[in-house]
Amino acid sequence: MNINLVDPELIPFLESFPPLDIWSDLPGFRNKYAKRIEDLRAESPAVEGVDSHDHEVDVDLLTRVNVRVYRPADQERNLPVMLWLHGGGYCLGSIQIDDEFVRKMVKNIGCVVVSVDYRLAPENRFPGALDDAYAVLKWIYAEANGLSIDADRLAVGGLSAGAGLAAGVALAARDRGEVKLIFQSLWCPMLDDRNNYVSSYAINDPRVWSRDDNLRAWRAYLGRDGGGKDTSAYAAPSRALDLTGLPPVYMRVGSLDLFLDENTAYAERLVSAGVQTDFAVIDGAFHAFEMLPNAELSRKVRDGHFAAIKDALFL
């Protein structure tokens, strides 16, 4: 990645990143990643005014998934709700790693957020994560009264793989007709297992999510190399032949993100299908820059997502 193309504010952050080195010891990297997030969280003030409770949701007769339900502490009325799906290439991440971020989301938007600890690959391949997320979507709808939420004001969102999963959940909800979603918040989504766009080849810097990381992650999630003829659209939403009837989309991606072209193509297809779509490319930004806590550009993009979610859920 050409450092001269990176937004000047983001260069110090990029230069401070160690190589990701995920795949030589995936369990060990998961632990190091979680520890790093906990250390960063310890340096930040606690987010006040947000309550949370953990639940277990049945996926099938043998499987349960953990979820964390967040809501503003001072609100007892039924509130709109966002189903949130963490990032991590389907192989990393957890509700605990996203905890502080989700609390800030609830604080900014004022809605309920349900965060899903979906099963990770390669231990659990597709459709494990999708089954978990969709089961939680149905649980939210069925338990609306007990959760004090408005089931008619239900959105889905996520970052990176979580955003790809959110798009897959939106497709499944449309096709199955069991739950109606009103909005999708897609943060640099991981959408296409084929990895054959120009930008898919452009990012090979080991400090950020690279082509090699993406190829390995799709292999872990699908149980085979990406690009096969029979990949499900619920795994890779770019494979969907029909995008009509989906809920409105708000999507942002960095100009230095390897997902740039697949996100752009998906946004163009959404518009062609008549789906209300707000898409923009953030100049000079690399993958998942939105999560940098102290960069003004990252804050502006986060605030844009939060404002769009709030408008969709409360207007």
C-alpha positions in Angstrom: 0.0 0.0 0.0 1.4 3.3 -1.1 1.8 5.4 2.1 1.5 8.6 0.1 -2.1 7.7 -0.6 -3.1 7.3 3.0 -4.9 10.2 4.7 -2.2 12.0 6.7 -4.1 11.7 9.9 -4.2 7.9 9.5 -0.5 7.4 8.7 0.7 7.3 12.4 -1.9 4.7 13.2 -0.9 2.6 10.2 2.8 2.9 11.1 2.0 1.7 14.7 0.3 -1.5 13.5 2.3 -4.7 13.8 1.9 -7.3 11.0 -1.3 -9.2 11.5 0.2 -12.7 11.4 -3.2 -14.4 11.9 -2.8 -17.7 10.3 0.3 -19.3 11.8 -1.5 -19.6 15.1 -5.2 -18.6 14.8 -6.2 -19.4 18.4 -3.1 -17.6 19.7 -3.9 -14.6 17.5 -7.5 -14.5 18.8 -6.2 -14.3 22.3 -3.7 -11.6 21.5 -6.3 -9.6 19.6 -8.7 -9.8 22.5 -6.0 -8.8 25.0 -5.0 -5.8 22.8 -8.7 -4.6 22.7 -9.0 -5.0 26.4 -5.8 -2.9 27.0 -7.1 -0.2 24.7 -10.5 -0.2 26.5 -8.7 0.2 29.9 -7.3 3.5 28.6 -10.8 4.9 27.7 -13.4 6.2 30.0 -16.3 3.9 30.6 -19.5 4.5 28.6 -22.1 5.6 31.0 -25.9 5.3 30.7 -26.0 2.0 28.8 -27.3 -1.3 30.4 -26.6 -4.8 29.0 -27.8 -8.3 29.7 -26.6 -11.6 28.2 -28.9 -14.3 26.8 -28.6 -17.6 25.1 -30.7 -18.2 21.9 -31.5 -21.6 20.5 -30.3 -22.0 16.9 -31.4 -25.7 16.6 -31.8 -28.6 18.9 -28.1 -28.9 19.6 -26.8 -25.3 19.3 -27.2 -22.1 21.3 -25.6 -18.8 20.6 -24.7 -16.1 23.1 -26.1 -12.6 22.6 -25.7 -9.3 24.5 -28.7 -6.9 24.6 -27.9 -3.2 25.2 -30.3 -0.4 25.8 -30.2 3.1 27.1 -30.4 3.0 30.9 -33.1 5.7 31.1 -35.5 4.3 28.6 -38.3 1.8 29.5 -40.5 2.3 26.5 -40.3 0.0 23.5 -37.4 1.1 21.3 -36.2 0.3 17.8 -33.5 -2.3 17.6 -30.3 -3.0 15.6 -29.0 -6.5 15.2 -25.2 -6.0 15.2 -22.6 -8.5 13.8 -18.9 -8.1 14.6 -16.1 -8.2 12.1 -13.1 -10.5 11.9 -13.1 -12.3 8.6 -15.5 -14.9 10.1 -12.5 -16.2 12.0 -12.0 -13.6 14.7 -14.0 -11.3 17.0 -16.6 -11.6 19.7 -19.3 -9.6 21.5 -16.8 -8.8 24.2 -14.3 -7.3 21.7 -17.1 -5.1 20.3 -18.6 -4.2 23.7 -17.3 -0.7 24.1 -18.1 0.2 20.4 -21.6 -1.1 20.8 -22.1 0.9 24.0 -21.1 4.0 22.1 -23.5 3.1 19.3 -26.4 2.8 21.8 -25.4 6.1 23.5 -25.3 7.9 20.2 -28.4 6.4 18.6 -30.7 5.7 21.6 -31.9 2.4 20.2 -31.5 -1.2 21.5 -28.6 -3.2 20.0 -28.4 -7.0 20.1 -24.8 -8.1 19.5 -24.3 -11.8 18.4 -21.4 -14.0 19.4 -21.8 -16.1 16.2 -19.7 -19.2 15.7 -16.3 -18.7 14.1 -14.6 -20.5 11.2 -12.8 -22.7 10.5 -14.2 -24.7 13.4 -17.7 -23.7 12.2 -18.1 -23.2 8.5 -21.0 -21.7 6.5 -23.9 -21.7 7.3 -23.0 -21.7 11.0 -22.6 -17.9 11.3 -25.6 -17.2 9.2 -27.8 -19.7 11.1 -26.8 -18.0 14.4 -27.5 -14.5 13.1 -30.8 -15.4 11.6 -31.9 -17.4 14.7 -31.2 -14.3 16.7 -33.2 -12.1 14.3 -36.2 -14.4 14.7 -35.7 -14.4 18.5 -35.7 -10.6 18.6 -39.0 -10.6 16.7 -40.6 -13.3 18.9 -39.4 -11.8 22.2 -40.2 -8.1 21.3 -42.5 -7.6 24.3 -40.0 -9.1 26.8 -37.1 -7.1 25.4 -39.2 -3.9 25.3 -38.5 -3.3 21.6 -40.5 -2.3 18.6 -40.3 -5.3 16.3 -41.5 -3.1 13.4 -38.4 -1.0 13.6 -35.7 -3.6 13.1 -32.4 -3.0 11.4 -29.2 -5.1 10.8 -25.6 -4.0 10.6 -22.0 -5.0 10.9 -18.4 -4.3 10.0 -16.3 -6.2 7.5 -17.3 -9.9 7.7 -20.1 -8.9 10.1 -21.4 -6.5 7.4 -21.2 -9.2 4.8 -23.1 -11.4 7.2 -25.6 -8.6 7.8 -26.2 -8.4 4.0 -26.7 -12.2 3.9 -29.2 -12.0 6.8 -31.1 -9.2 4.9 -31.3 -11.5 1.8 -32.5 -14.4 3.9 -35.1 -12.3 5.7 -36.4 -11.1 2.3 -36.5 -14.6 0.9 -38.0 -16.4 3.9 -40.6 -13.7 4.7 -40.6 -14.3 8.4 -39.1 -11.0 9.7 -39.2 -7.6 8.0 -36.0 -5.4 8.2 -36.2 -1.7 7.6 -32.4 -0.8 7.2 -28.9 -2.1 6.6 -25.8 -0.4 8.0 -22.9 -1.9 6.1 -19.4 -0.9 7.3 -16.7 -2.0 4.6 -18.6 -5.3 4.0 -16.9 -8.5 3.0 -19.2 -9.5 0.2 -17.5 -11.5 -2.6 -15.6 -14.8 -2.3 -14.3 -14.5 -5.9 -11.6 -11.9 -5.1 -11.3 -10.9 -8.7 -11.7 -7.1 -8.7 -8.7 -4.8 -9.2 -8.8 -3.7 -5.6 -8.9 -7.3 -4.5 -5.3 -7.6 -5.7 -4.1 -4.1 -4.6 -3.7 -4.5 -0.9 -0.9 -6.7 0.3 0.4 -4.7 3.3 0.6 -7.2 6.3 -0.5 -4.5 8.7 -4.0 -4.4 7.4 -6.5 -6.9 6.0 -4.8 -8.1 2.8 -5.5 -10.3 -0.2 -3.8 -13.2 1.5 -5.9 -12.7 4.7 -9.1 -12.5 2.6 -8.3 -15.7 0.6 -7.5 -17.6 3.7 -10.6 -16.3 5.5 -13.0 -17.3 2.7 -11.3 -20.8 2.6 -11.9 -21.1 6.3 -15.5 -20.0 6.1 -16.5 -22.0 3.0 -14.4 -25.0 3.7 -12.8 -24.6 0.2 -11.3 -21.9 -1.9 -13.6 -19.1 -2.8 -14.7 -18.6 -6.4 -16.6 -21.8 -6.9 -19.7 -21.9 -9.0 -22.0 -22.9 -6.2 -21.2 -20.4 -3.4 -24.4 -19.4 -1.7 -25.5 -15.7 -1.8 -26.2 -16.0 1.9 -22.4 -16.5 2.3 -21.3 -14.1 -0.3 -24.1 -11.6 -1.0 -22.4 -10.4 -4.2 -23.5 -13.7 -5.7 -27.2 -12.9 -5.3 -28.8 -12.7 -8.7 -31.7 -10.5 -7.5 -31.3 -7.6 -5.1 -34.8 -6.2 -5.4 -36.9 -5.9 -2.3 -34.1 -5.4 0.1 -34.2 -2.7 2.9 -32.4 0.6 2.4 -28.6 0.5 2.7 -26.0 2.9 4.1 -22.5 1.8 3.2 -19.0 3.3 3.4 -15.6 1.9 2.4 -12.1 3.3 2.3 -10.3 4.0 -1.0 -7.4 1.8 0.2 -9.6 -1.1 1.2 -9.4 -4.3 -0.8 -13.2 -4.4 -0.6 -13.5 -1.1 -2.5 -14.5 -2.5 -5.9 -16.8 -5.2 -4.6 -18.5 -2.7 -2.4 -18.9 -0.3 -5.3 -20.3 -3.0 -7.6 -22.7 -4.1 -4.9 -23.9 -0.5 -4.4 -24.4 0.0 -8.1 -26.4 -3.2 -8.3 -28.6 -2.2 -5.3 -29.4 1.1 -7.0 -30.2 -0.6 -10.3 -32.5 -2.9 -8.3 -34.4 0.0 -6.9 -33.0 -0.3 -3.4 -32.5 3.0 -1.6 -28.7 3.2 -1.2 -26.4 5.7 0.3 -22.8 4.8 -0.6 -19.5 6.7 -0.4 -15.8 6.0 -0.7 -13.6 7.6 2.1 -10.4 8.9 0.4 -7.2 7.7 2.0 -8.7 5.2 4.4 -7.7 1.6 4.8 -9.8 -1.4 5.9 -11.6 -1.0 9.3 -10.2 2.5 9.9 -13.7 3.3 11.3 -12.7 1.6 14.5 -9.7 3.8 15.3 -10.9 5.6 18.5 -8.8 8.8 18.2 -8.8 9.7 14.5 -11.1 12.5 13.5 -11.8 11.0 10.1 -12.9 7.7 11.8 -15.1 9.6 14.2 -16.8 11.5 11.3 -17.5 8.2 9.4 -18.8 6.5 12.6 -21.1 9.5 13.3 -22.4 9.3 9.7 -23.4 5.7 10.2 -24.9 6.5 13.6 -26.9 9.4 12.2 -28.2 7.2 9.3 -29.2 4.4 11.7 -31.0 6.9 13.9 -32.9 8.5 11.0 -34.0 5.0 9.7 -35.1 3.8 13.1 -36.7 6.9 14.6 -38.1 8.9 11.7 
